[in-house]
C-alpha cells in the first residue's frame, strides 16, 4: 500500500511531510524517507522502521525548506532495508521520486537500463527503475520526462517526482494507485490519501488513472496521458480524520471487505499470462523433476488461513493430483507428522509472524522438507525463513477479522495448484485457460456482490440473525470450508456462537439443536452435490430452522427450498469459494454492528498471535 506526501509552498516542508506520513502509517510501514529541496539539491533522509524514527533523524535538519516529498513504505519489491527505503534518486542525484504500486515490466526495464543505458542500480526496488527512466528522458522539463518515462511502463503506480533543476515543482502520475491533490493558499499538496491533507486543506481533487499533475506553490495543472491540460472539479472533504483513514467507511473491516476486488486483482497481477491462458508465478522455482517427484503436500496454518488451506487441499488434489494434508499449526507441531522425502510444506499466514505457523515451518525444514510460504507481509519472519515465498498483495489488513488477506490467500492457492498441475501435466486440455479466464473475471464479479442492493439485503437479514445466540453454517465439498470460515467470522466479531457443519453430518448429531426460527446459513454452490445439500435443507426446514442460502445464479431449486436466498454470479464451481465467502463476511459485519460489538478489535483477540 505505502503512503506518499508531497509539499510545495512557503512553510516548513519537513514538518508537513512528517505529519502527513504519520497520518498514513495505517497503510502499513517498514521504512520511511523524505527528499527535501535544500540549497539547490535534493537531500534524502531515510530510516528503517516508523515515521517517528525518520523524524528523529531530521531533528537537526536545517530550517526554511519549502518543498519536499516523503514516503512510508510497505515493502513489495525488495526486503525492508535502508537501501530499499524510499525516496530513490537518479544517478546524478538531480531527480528524486516516491512511488506506490508495482512496475510489472521492471525486469525488462532494469535490464535495458543496465545493459543499454549504463545505469548502476543501488536497490532491489522497482521504483529505482522509474527514477533512472525519468532521468534518461529528462531534457529540462520534469513533466515531459515523466510523461515519456511512464509511456514505457506497465503496472500500477502513484508517483511523485522532484528535480533539483526545477525548484518548487512536483510532478505526479497515477495508475491504479490513489493520489489526491490538496489545494492551499500559496501552497499545494499531494498525498496518497486524504488524512494526510486534512490538517492543511479540505479542498481536494482526485487524480484519475492515466492522469498527471504539475504542482508549484502557486499552481496546480492536471494533464491527460497525451499531455493535454484538463479542467478538473475540486471537492470539499467533509469527513473527520478518523473517517478519512477508513476512506469514509465506519470500520476498517468494511473498508477491507470493499477493497477485495482490487486486492485479488493485485495478487494476480504479473502472475497470469492471459494471452497463453496460463499462470506464470515467476517467483516459484521448482524443477520439473522436483514437481514430478512430489508425493505429498502439507498445508499448515491457523484460523482463517487454515480455512484457506482447506480450499487449497481440494484444489491442489483436483488439479495437480498430489495428496494434501491440512493441519492446524498448533496441532501439526505436536503430532509427529510423517515428514520425509518428495514432500512440500505450504505455510499460510497473513502476518507471517504467527508463532505456531512459524514453528511448523521450522519443523518441516528441520526434516529436509522444502517450505513454500504464502504471506502478506514482506520481511516477515515466515517470508525470511521459507525456501520460497508467494506474497499476497492485499495491502495492510488492520481489522482483526481477516477478510481481504483470506481472499488473496485463496487466489495464490489457485495459482499454485495450476502451476503444479501444469508442471506435472495433470490438467485436462483447456482446463488451465478456462480457470485463468474464471480467475480474471473474479474482481468484477466481486464488485457486483458488493453492490449497495446486496449489502442492504444482507444487513436486513442480520436484523433476524443478531437476535439469536447461536447459528449454523452448512455446506458440502468446497462449500464446507467456506461454511467454517463464515462461522469463525460470525463468532469472532458478533460473539454469536456459530458452528460449521458438513451438511451430510447434520443427522449424526447437530440436527438435534435445530429449532423453530434458528438461523442456518447454507452454502450451496457446488453442482455435483446440489441435490444432496437440498435434501439437507429440507431436513432443516422440517424442524423449523430458517435457512438463508448462498448459491450461484442458475441454481433455481435452492430458491424454492430456502427461506431466503443470496445469489452470487455464475462461476466455475472450483472458484466459487472466492465469491461465496463474501456474503458471509458481510453477515458477520452487520450482525456485529447490530449487536454493538467492537468490530475492528473484538474482545480477547489480537491481530497477530506471536505467542503459542
Ligand atoms: O497472521 P495469520 O494469518 O497467521 O493469522 C492466523 C489467524 O490468527 C487469523 O487468521 C485469525 O483466525 C483471524 N483473526 C480470523 O479472522
Boltz pocket constraint, residues with backbone or C-beta under 6 A from the ligand:
constraints:
  - pocket:
      binder: B
      contacts: [[A, 302], [A, 303], [A, 304], [A, 305], [A, 348], [A, 349], [A, 350], [A, 351], [A, 352], [A, 353], [A, 354], [A, 357], [A, 400], [A, 401], [A, 402], [A, 403], [A, 488], [A, 489], [A, 492], [A, 606], [A, 607], [A, 608], [A, 609]]
      max_distance: 6.0
